[in-house]
Amino acid sequence: MKLGIAQLNLTVGDIAGNAARLLAAAKDAHAAGADLLLTPEMSVCGYPAEDLVLRHDFTAACEAAVQQLAADAPPNLALIVGYPERSDDGLFNAAALLRGGRVERVYRKHHLPNHSVFDERRVFDSGAAACVFSCGGVTFGLNICGDIWEPGPATRAMEAGAEWLLVPNASPYHLNKERERLAVARSRQLEAGLPIVYANMVGGQDELVFDGASFVLDADGKVAAQCPAWQEGLFYIDIAGSRCSGPQQALPDEETAVYDALVMAVRDYFGKNGFKGVHLGLSGGIDSALTLAIAVDAIGPDRVHAVMMPSDYTAGISVEDSRDMVKRLGVRYSEIAIKPIYEAFVSQLAGEFAGRAADTTEENLQARARGTLLMALSNKFGTLVLTTGNKSEMAVGYATLYGDMAGGFAVLKDVAKTRVYRLANYRNRLSAVIPQRIIDRPPSAELRPDQTDQDSLPPYDVLDAILAAYVERDLPARDIVASGYDAAVVRKVIRMVDLAEYKRRQAPPGPRITPRNFGKDRRYPITSKYRPEGDLP
């Protein structure tokens, strides 16, 4: 029998649009001779729909779409779609088997993830029953995404008679996630002895990015089919007993995957929210240069407007390199000097600041002048402002509220500074769009004479290692010092991270590419007397 995997980019809340795409996929799969089409988790409403599923009108609209899909789909095709099912028993993350013009069966997800970016127990009830059906001479069982991350549901499907396990997924990407999924699937294959078809969605949804990369494990736990990452499409496998054949696409290496994730995140946040264009501040530094390259790769140069906003402290080479880069990329470019705005701020505040020396307040006024200009352009032209700060800066508060943090989408929010350099070099290997001098220069905010980032921060390789230990792995300060880092530096970094929580709460969303981002992954109180560095000598 022939089975289709629909690796689709669906939009949360676009019930009619998603249903139309599912119907088109069903018709294409039927025309290609498929007996069965497996679509991603929550394919009717998109994932994660979060508190939308608590609305009765929303779930009613999803139910109506499922019924209409059942009526309209080719009657001799078995079609699996996902949706929030509301019944007298509760509210469930469900997958429906549509065949013969009706909803033939419904499977309810057993294991509801409630960690990291997931809050499914907050909105859904758990199912308990197995669901099996026959198609093309093969008996299939259903699990949904998190069900294969825990023992039990796969075995229940096998005990109910399943010969193959179908797993619709909405599994978001982070570094090395493909390996994790494969290891988990192999554990379930060993547990239940069933070959597994793992169908994942693709696309961006707020801070989450879904990479696709659907796959099939045969009865020996070998990858019998591998669909591409970061691409939509219908992919087919031919099943004969416990064996199958299908596509064998190579998955991208780490830097390629991260870059593709950022491009997709920008493209979908831009497109799904209906923006007309993008504005960003181009400083001549590496962060804004990489952000500009990603924006152009995501939506094309004709919809990107880069704005250089020089001050008295902006180096001449920063302006030269910015002009060079926009020519290479072919984007619209403007230069708006902030000196008159900055001087007006200082003049108006002179009475209040009398007797006080200049400090970071005046530096922040420069950043806030730039943020005001970008947001004015956004308001006037209906564009999305992309902020350019990276994860290292967001971690330690090396950013200005209502200044360089002003915007709608923070492209590099989960990208450490050391990885920014790697991604810039990766992009230049594809085509040299970032002037080499931008990559080679010491990083600087250029808010005072001869400033560099290392005036205030440890070297980025040291900073990023400490941040990875403290932010991403929750290691105690004493353990970080024991791994070879200076106690005073560790103490300073931890203190900066903790004090900057109030800033991060006000930062725009950005794509998640690590297992622990600044967003739903990490939820720390702003007001807290706990001092994690307190155990240091």
Disulfide bonds with the S-S distance in Angstrom:
none
